[in-house]
Amino acid sequence: MTAPLVEAVGLVKRYPPRDRRSTSFTAVDGIDFTLQRGRAFGFLGPNGAGKSSTMRMIACVSPPTAGTLRVLGMDPTTNGRQIRARLGVVPQDDALDRELTVRENLLIYGRYFGLPKQVIAERTDRLLEFAQLSERGAERVEALSGGMRRRLTIARSLINEPEILLLDEPTTGLDPQARHVLWDRLFRLKQQGVSLILTTHYMDEAEQLCDQLVVMDHGRIVAQGSPAELIAAHSTREVLELRFVAGEQDTALEKLRATGMTDRLEELPDRLLWYTAEGEAALAAVHRLGLNPATAMVRRASLEDVFLALTGRTLVD
C-alpha cells in the first residue's frame, strides 16, 4: 500500500466566539479518514455538518485546531504553499472573470502558478478540448450557460495538473444533461489518476462518482464506506412506497404495524415507506390485509435512504 494522499486523525476545527455573549463553535469534532491515490472521496451531510470546514483545512486555507492532518505527505500548517501548488480547487461559486474570454481565463490563471507561457498555452488547448469548449475559446464567459461555466471552472482548476482536485458541490443548479456531462468529465479525470474530493447534496451524484464516502452530522463522522457498503449496513435491499387517498393512510399504518411484519415502517405526510428485503412480497402482504393503495412502487434502496436514516429529515438551516 502506498502512503495516503490525505490522512486525518482526530481532526478538529473550532471557531472562536463572535462576541462576548457567544461561545466557541466546534465545526469538526475529532474525525478520522484517509484518501488513497486515484480514488474519489465524498463528504455527505446536512448544512452545518462540517463538510466545508474539513475541505478548507485540506485546501490549506484554514488551519486545524487540533488533531493531525497530512496532505500529500505534508503538514498544511507549515507546508501550505507547497501543497496548494499541487491541488486543484473548484469552489461552489465559479468566480470566473466574466469580462474575459474563455481562453483568457485559463491563460491568466496559469500565470498564478508561475508556469511558462508556452506550457500554459499548450495546456489551455488541451483543457478546452477536455471541457468541450474549444469552439467557445474566443467568447466572453458571460455568454456561456451555467453548465459551460462549470466545465470551464473545472478546466481552470486543472491548469497546474493537480494530484488532488477539491470540488465543492460541483453540479448544484445545473440541469440533468449538464450534470451528466460533468460526471463524464470527472470520471475521465479519475481514470487519468487524479484523486477527487467532493461535497455534494445529490445522493445519485455521490453514488455515481465516489469510491468512498463519509457521512457527517454535527461535526462528526456517523458512517463511512463505499456506497454499496453504506446501503447494506444502514438500509434494506428494497423499499416499498405506498400512497393512499386522503383519510386512509392512518388506518393503513395501524394495520401494517399491528401485523408485526414491518421491521422499519416510516410515515411521511404523503406516503408510507416500508423498508424490506423483498418489496413484491411486502406489497402482496399489503393486499392480503385488504389495503388498496392509490399507488405502490417497489424500488432499490438508495444512498438517500441511508442519508436520511443517519441524519434525519428535519431541515437544518
N, C-alpha and C positions, 0 to 999 in steps of 0.2 A: 504494500500500500504506500502510495506517495503521501507526503505531508498535505493536510487540507489547505485549500486556498484561504478559507476563513474558519476560524475556530474561536468560539466564545465559551467561557467558563465562569459561571456566577456573575454574568454581566448585569450591571446596574446603571440606570440613568435617573438621577434625581435633580429636579429643578428647585432653585431657592424660592423662598416666599416672595410674592409680588409686592407685598407691603407688610406693615407691622401687624395687621389683623389676620393675615393668612399664614398658612404653614407650608413647608416644603412639599413638593409633589413628586412621587415616585412613578415615573412613566414606564420604566423597565425594571423588573424586580427579580434579579438573580436568574437569568436564563442561560441555558447551555445549548449549543448547536454547532454543527460543522458542515462545511461545504467542500465537496471534492471537485477536482478539475473536470470540466466538460459536462457538468450537471446543471440542471435548472432547479433552483430552490425558491420556494414561495412562502411568503408570510400572509396568513389569513387572520382576520379578526375584526370585530366591530370598531367603529370610530373610538379613538382613545385607548385602544388596546396596547399600544406601544410599538406598533409596526414602524411608523415613520421615525420615531426616536431611534430605533435599532438601525434603520437604514442610514440615518445621519451619522451614527457612530461608525458604521462600516465605511461610509464615504469620507471619513476623516474631517468632518465639518463640525462635529460635536463630540467633545471628549467624554469617555466613560467616567462615571462617578466612582465605581468600584468594580471588582472582578477583573478578568483577563480577556483581552481581545487581540487576536493576531490576524492580520490581513496580509496575504502573500508572504507569510513568514515574518512580518514586521509589526512593530508596535505603532498604532496610529497616533499616539500622543507624541512620539519622538521622530517618527518617520512618515508623517502625513504627506509631505511633498512628494517623496518617492512613491508612495502608494497611489496618490491621486494621478500621477503620471501614467499609471498602468490600469486605471479604472475608466470606464465609460459611464456616464450618468444621463438617464432620461427622466427629467422631472415630470411631475403631473401636469404642470403648465409648460407649454412648448418653449417659451422665452426666446423665440426666433426674432431676428431683426426683420420686420416686415417691410421695411423700406428698401432692403437689399434684395438681390435676386437669389434664386435657389442656390446657384453655384457660388455666389459671393458669400453666402452664409457658411458654406463649408470651407472656402479658402481662408476666410478671416479666422474661423475657429481653429484651423490647423496651426495658425501662427502662435496661438497661445501656448502651444506645446514646443515651440522653438524648432519646428520641422522645416527643412529646406523647401523653397517654393516649388521645385520640380517634384519633390516627393508628395507635397500637398496636392499638386495638380493631378498627378497620376492616381492618387487615392480618391480624389474627388470624382474623377471619371468613373472609377470602379464602383464607388459607393452610390453614385446617381443611378447607375445601371442596376445595382443590387436593390435599391429602393424603388425601382421602376419610375424614375423621374428624369431620365436622360433627356427626353424631349421637352422638359419644363425648365431646364437649367437657366435659361435667359429670362424667365418670368419672375416678377416680384412675388415674394412669399404671400402677400395679402391676397393674391389672386387664387391661391390654392384652396382646395377643400380641406376639411378637418382631417380626413384620412391621409391626404398627401402631406399635410404639415406634420402629422405624427410620424410618417415614414421618413421625412426629412430630419426630424429631431433624432430619430434612431441612427440615421446615416451620419449625422454630425457627431454623435457620441462615439462613433467608430473610427474617427479620423486618426486617432493615435494608436489604433489597433490594440484595444484593451484586452486584458486577460479576463476581466470580470466586468459585466455590464449590469448596472443597477437600474431597475425600471420601476417607477412609482405609478401604479395604476395606468399601464401603457395604453389601454383601449377605452378608457372612460369617455363617454359621449359620442362614440363612433357607431355608425350603423353596422348591421351584421356583416355586410360584404367587406367593409373596410377592416373590421375586426379579423376576419378570416385571412385577408391579405397580410395583415401584420403578424398573425400567428405563423403563417408560412415563412415570413422573413426571419422571425425569431427562431423557428425550428431549424432553419438553414444555418443560422449563426451557431447554434448548439452543435450541429453536425460538424462545423468547422473548428470546434474546440473552444469556443467562447463560453465561459460559465455565466449563467444568468441568475440574478437575484431579483425577485419582483414582489410587489404587493399588488393585490387585486381584490375587488369585491365581486368579481364574476367567478362563480364556482366552476362553470364549464371551462373557463379560461385556465384556471388552476389545474383542472383535470387534464386538459389538453397539453399544457406546456411543462408542467412541473414533475420532476422525478421524486422530489422530496418536499414535504410540506410541514410547516409549523403552524398550529392554531394558537393564537394568543388571546388572552382576555384579562383585563385589569393588570397588564404588565407582566403576566406570567404565561408560560407555555402550558396549555392544558392538554395538548396532544401533538404528536408528530409521527411522521411515517410517509410512505408513498400514498397516492390517492386510493389505490386498492386496499392497502393495509388499514387506512383510516375508516373506509366504508365497512370493511369486515369487522373491525373492532368496535365501532360505535353505531352501527345501524344493522338492519336486517337485509336480506338479499333483495326483497321486493317491498313495494308499498302499494296498498290498495286505497285509492282516493274515492270517497263516496260523497255525493251531493244529493240532498233531499229537498223536496218542495218546502215552502215556508210552513213552520209549525211541526214538522215531522222529525227534525234532527234530534231533538232532546229524547224523544221516545226511542228512536233507533239507538242512541248512545246507551240508554239504560238497558235495553235488551242485549246489546252486544257485551256490555260489561257483566251482566248477570250470568252469561254463559261460562265465564272464566277462561275463554279461549284466547282472549286478546292480551298478549303479554305487554304490548305497547299500543295504546289507542289514544290518539291526540285529537282534541276538539278545536277546530278553528271556526270563526264566525260563519264561513260559507261552506265548510265541508268537514268530514271526518277522515283522518289518516290512520290506517291500520298497517302497522309495520309487521311484516310476516315473511316467512321463508318461501311460502307458496301463495302468490296472490290469487290465482284462479281458484284454489281450494278455499281460500278465505271468502271469495265472492260467492261461491256455492253455499257456504255456511250462512252468509247473509240472506240469501234467497230462501234457505230452509227455515229461517226464523220468520218468514213471512214479510220481510222488509223489501220494499221496492224503491231503490234509489232512483232519482231522476237521471243521474249519470254515474257510471262506475268506470274507473280506469286503473289498470294494473301497470305499474312502471318499475323500472330498475331503481334501486336506492342510489342516491347521488351524494356528492360532496355537500350539497346544500342541506340535505338531511343531517349530515354529520355536523356541519357548522351550526345549525340551529339547535341541535341537541346539546352541543357543548357550550354555546354562548347565549342561548335563549332567543326568544322572539321579541323581547322588549326593545324598543327603539332607543339607541344611545345617541345623544347629541354631542 
